[in-house]
Amino acid sequence: MFATKLLPWLWKTSHFSCCYLLNVNGKWVMVDTGHRPNQKAIAQEISSVVDPAQVSVVLLTHLHCDHIGNFDMFPNATFYASKEELAFFKNDAYGTILDEKLVGLFTIPVKTLPKTICGFDVLLTPGHTIGSVCFWDKSRKVLFSGDTYFREGCYGRTDLPSSVPAKMEQSIERVRALPFNLLCAGHEY
């Protein structure tokens, strides 16, 4: 199995949720790590491009189990999530991750995202979760939208413990206004 090459610097794996491998100026970066039940397939696909131990940065769009499930696949990476997501996690780990077993495993340090990282603008897009973010590559017009926005105008559900339904419409409007040529969403729907 091989990761799908989307651009010369960008690969995707898609097993229930999507995660993205990027080569940013010679540095290997992941956006989300996928769903743990699909770890073997994801590891095989990532390994078809690079040894996962070479990934140095993991950017998390939010902390649901289907987006952080394979965090331990990247032992040398520094992990980042929004301060809002990390604050909710501190107060309600299960309500953030939504998987009891993974809550006990997810003990790695996660740093707060700066406003820009690895050439991306970090856009806070609350709704699906209180700390959902999108990563916007303005120069290449590529948007990593997590579960904020999908194709055909669909968006992530807002009935989960860390959801903020009242903010979703504003976040979707913000994302839809971006002139992206490639949408890299958190799922294929």
N, C-alpha and C positions, 0 to 999 in steps of 0.2 A: 504494500500500500504506500502511496506517495501523497504528500501534501499537494494541494492544488495551487499552482503558481498563478497569481492574479496579475502581478507586475514584476519587473526584474528584481525588485527588492522586497516583495510581499507574497507570503504563502498563507493558505487557509486550511484548517482541518474542520470538518463539520460532522459531528457525532452528537446528536441531540442539540447541543449548543455549538457555536462557532468560536474558535480561537485563532489568533493570527500571529504568525512569525514574521518579523521584519528584520531587515539588515539596514541599520541606520548608520551610515558612515563607518562601516566595519564593525559596529556594535550590534549584537543580537538582542532583540527585544521581543517580548510576547505581550499581546493584548489578550487578557484572560487566559485561563489554563484549561477550560473545559470541564466536563462532567466526569466524576471519578469512575462510574461504571464503565466508561469508555476509555480508561487509561491506557490499556494495551494498544488499541488502535491509534490513539493520539500519539503515544510515544513512538510507535513505528513510523507514523507520518512525519513527525517532527525530526526524527532521526534520519529520515531520507534526505533531509536538507542539512542539518547540523546536529552535533552532539548536544543534547539538552543541557549538559553541564557548561556549555559555552554561552548560554543565555545569561546576560548580565543584568537585565532589567525586566520586571514584569509589571505591567500597568493593568490595574483592575478597574473595570467599569463599574462594578458593584460587588458585593460580597455574597451573593447567593451561591449555593452549593454547585450549581451547574456552570458557574463561571470561575470558581476557585478550586475546584475539586482535585486538580493535579498539581497543586502548589509544590509538592515535594519532588516533582520531576525536575525542578530547576534549583539544584542545591547551591549554586553560586550566584544566584540572582538577588537583587535588591527589589523588594516589593513595594508598590505604592497604591494607595486608595485615597479617596477624599476624606477630609477631616470629619465631615458630617457622617459618612459611612462608618468611620472608625469610632466615633462617639456613640452611635447607635449600637454597634457591636459591643462596646464596653458595658453598656447597660442591659443589653438583651442579645446575647450571642446566638441563641437558638432562633430568635425572631429575625436575626440578620441572615444567618447561613441557611436555615431551614432543613438541616440534616444533623440529627443528634450525634451520630458517630463522627462526622466531620468536625463538629464543634470541638470535640475532644482532641482532634489531631491538629487543628489549625492554631498552632501556638507560635508560629514564626513572627518575627518582628515585621511590621508593615509601617512604612513611612507615609507621612502626609504628602499628597501631591502638591507640587508648586503650581504656579499659573501656566508655566510652559515646561515641557520635558521632552527630550529626544526629538526636538523639532515640532512638537505638537502643542497647540493651544489646548488647555484643559478647560472644558466647558461644564460647569455644574448644571445638571439637568434633572432636578428632583421630580419625582412622580412615581415611577416604578419602585424606587427606593428613595429615602430621604437624601442619600448621598450619591445617587447615580451621576456618572460623568460620561461625556463623550470626548474623544480625542480628535482634533481637527488639524489636518495638515493643509494649511491654506495654500501653500505654494503648489502642491500637487493635486489639490482639490479632492482629498480622500478623507472620509469621515468614518470613524469607528464609533458606532452609536450604542453598543451594548444592547440593553433591552428598552431603551428609550424610544427608538424608532426603527421600524422594519420597512420592507418594500410595500408598495401599494398603500402606504399611509397607515399601516397597522402600528400599534404601539404595545408596550409591555403592560401587563395587568397591574392594577392598583389596589388590590384587595388583600395584600399581604401585610404582615406586622410592621414592616419598615416603609410601607408605601405612603405617599402623600398625594392622594387623588386631586386635591385642589390645585396642585402645582403642575400637573401633567400637561394640560393644554398649553400653558405658557412655555414649557420646555419643548414641546413638539413644534410650536410656532418658531421658536428660536432655531431649532435644528432644520426645519423645512426652509428657512430663509437662507441657509448656507448654499453656495453654488457648487455643491459637490458633484464630481463626475463619477466617483465610485463610493458606494455605501457598503461599509463592512459592518453588518448588523450582528447581534448576538445569537440570532437564530435564522433559519432559512425561510421563515414565514413573514 
